Amino acid sequence: MYLFYTNEYKRNSEQSRDLLAKSIRKLVEREPRLDVNPEIADLVDEELRRYIADNIELNKNGKPSITGVPDYSISHSENTWAIIFSDAPCGLDIQYNRKTKLEKIAAKFYQEDEQESVNRLGVGEFFRIWSRREALIKAVGGSVFYDAPSTMGKNAVYGDSEWRIYDISIDSEISGGDNAETISSDAHHKKSELLHAAAAVRDDSAFAGTEELQVIRLDV
């Protein structure tokens, strides 16, 4: 699996499309094992963006796919944008700590063991679990508010498939003034520790059951 990211995201759809195109190009250069349409490698920037626009589709659950491109999932939070590619259905979510009603939300959507972990460990654990749940749901397609099994273990059964769930480490930087709502449970934590990232990949992936995830920062 490959994950590409940047901390220079301006939070607009045009830049997200440009980052998607840049990530696909980087994937073509780096990973021969993933099934990428070879014609894509010969497309210049504007041609690649046009190809994406013409070949993107949504499944019945709203998950996007692009003809000739491996399964992928995009997530962004504050000024961090990230995408993951895999040979089987996958989902990605990133979350910065921020002010929220932890206990109320956890009681409504989290499984009992997840609630207990949040009650014991606090805000960081809330968003770590949130990112794992959303990654799992996005792998199939749907809303984070859908019912989901516990994500406390390495594996979960969801939507008639078994999934492997990973916590991911991504270097992060929040732009000054962009994070008035962002908090840390410890004032001495580094900003990189505020970001929680998780990925889910279906168990039939060649990458499932391994730690083979390449994390690459994009030049923007």
Solvent accessible surface area in square Angstrom, and as a share of the most:
residue,aa,sasa,rsa
1,M,3,0.01
2,Y,21,0.08
3,L,0,0.00
4,F,0,0.00
5,Y,11,0.04
6,T,2,0.01
7,N,4,0.02
8,E,79,0.35
9,Y,10,0.04
10,K,140,0.59
11,R,118,0.43
12,N,66,0.34
13,S,75,0.48
14,E,113,0.51
15,Q,26,0.12
16,S,20,0.13
17,R,127,0.47
18,D,52,0.27
19,L,3,0.01
20,L,8,0.04
21,A,6,0.05
22,K,74,0.31
23,S,0,0.00
24,I,0,0.00
25,R,64,0.23
26,K,64,0.27
27,L,0,0.00
28,V,45,0.26
29,E,117,0.53
30,R,119,0.43
31,E,7,0.03
32,P,126,0.79
33,R,150,0.55
34,L,6,0.03
35,D,126,0.65
36,V,23,0.13
37,N,40,0.21
38,P,107,0.67
39,E,122,0.54
40,I,2,0.01
41,A,46,0.36
42,D,120,0.62
43,L,40,0.20
44,V,91,0.52
45,D,83,0.43
46,E,90,0.40
47,E,70,0.31
48,L,1,0.01
49,R,81,0.30
50,R,124,0.45
51,Y,43,0.16
52,I,8,0.04
53,A,68,0.53
54,D,106,0.55
55,N,39,0.20
56,I,75,0.38
57,E,114,0.51
58,L,125,0.62
59,N,69,0.35
60,K,196,0.83
61,N,60,0.31
62,G,42,0.40
63,K,17,0.07
64,P,47,0.30
65,S,53,0.34
66,I,5,0.02
67,T,82,0.48
68,G,27,0.26
69,V,17,0.10
70,P,12,0.07
71,D,38,0.20
72,Y,4,0.01
73,S,7,0.05
74,I,46,0.23
75,S,7,0.05
76,H,97,0.43
77,S,16,0.11
78,E,32,0.14
79,N,5,0.03
80,T,0,0.00
81,W,0,0.00
82,A,0,0.00
83,I,0,0.00
84,I,0,0.00
85,F,0,0.00
86,S,0,0.00
87,D,70,0.36
88,A,7,0.06
89,P,36,0.22
90,C,0,0.00
91,G,0,0.00
92,L,0,0.00
93,D,4,0.02
94,I,1,0.01
95,Q,17,0.08
96,Y,2,0.01
97,N,5,0.03
98,R,91,0.33
99,K,132,0.56
100,T,50,0.29
101,K,142,0.60
102,L,28,0.14
103,E,116,0.52
104,K,139,0.59
105,I,43,0.22
106,A,3,0.02
107,A,66,0.51
108,K,155,0.66
109,F,46,0.19
110,Y,9,0.04
111,Q,76,0.34
112,E,125,0.56
113,D,61,0.32
114,E,0,0.00
115,Q,49,0.22
116,E,90,0.40
117,S,2,0.01
118,V,4,0.03
119,N,108,0.55
120,R,165,0.60
121,L,107,0.53
122,G,26,0.25
123,V,14,0.08
124,G,19,0.18
125,E,15,0.07
126,F,2,0.01
127,F,2,0.01
128,R,60,0.22
129,I,0,0.00
130,W,23,0.08
131,S,0,0.00
132,R,13,0.05
133,R,2,0.01
134,E,32,0.14
135,A,0,0.00
136,L,0,0.00
137,I,0,0.00
138,K,44,0.19
139,A,3,0.02
140,V,38,0.22
141,G,6,0.06
142,G,29,0.28
143,S,42,0.27
144,V,20,0.11
145,F,119,0.50
146,Y,114,0.43
147,D,132,0.68
148,A,5,0.04
149,P,40,0.25
150,S,35,0.22
151,T,0,0.00
152,M,65,0.29
153,G,39,0.37
154,K,139,0.59
155,N,65,0.33
156,A,9,0.07
157,V,101,0.58
158,Y,35,0.13
159,G,54,0.52
160,D,150,0.78
161,S,30,0.19
162,E,77,0.35
163,W,7,0.03
164,R,27,0.10
165,I,5,0.03
166,Y,15,0.06
167,D,76,0.39
168,I,17,0.09
169,S,100,0.64
170,I,11,0.05
171,D,92,0.48
172,S,7,0.04
173,E,89,0.40
174,I,9,0.05
175,S,50,0.32
176,G,76,0.73
177,G,76,0.73
178,D,54,0.28
179,N,38,0.20
180,A,95,0.74
181,E,110,0.49
182,T,16,0.09
183,I,55,0.28
184,S,38,0.25
185,S,79,0.51
186,D,54,0.28
187,A,102,0.79
188,H,170,0.76
189,H,79,0.35
190,K,149,0.63
191,K,111,0.47
192,S,44,0.28
193,E,92,0.41
194,L,15,0.07
195,L,18,0.09
196,H,30,0.14
197,A,5,0.04
198,A,0,0.00
199,A,0,0.00
200,A,0,0.00
201,V,0,0.00
202,R,79,0.29
203,D,67,0.34
204,D,99,0.51
205,S,8,0.05
206,A,82,0.64
207,F,5,0.02
208,A,17,0.13
209,G,52,0.50
210,T,50,0.29
211,E,135,0.60
212,E,65,0.29
213,L,35,0.17
214,Q,87,0.39
215,V,60,0.34
216,I,29,0.15
217,R,102,0.37
218,L,7,0.03
219,D,119,0.62
220,V,99,0.57
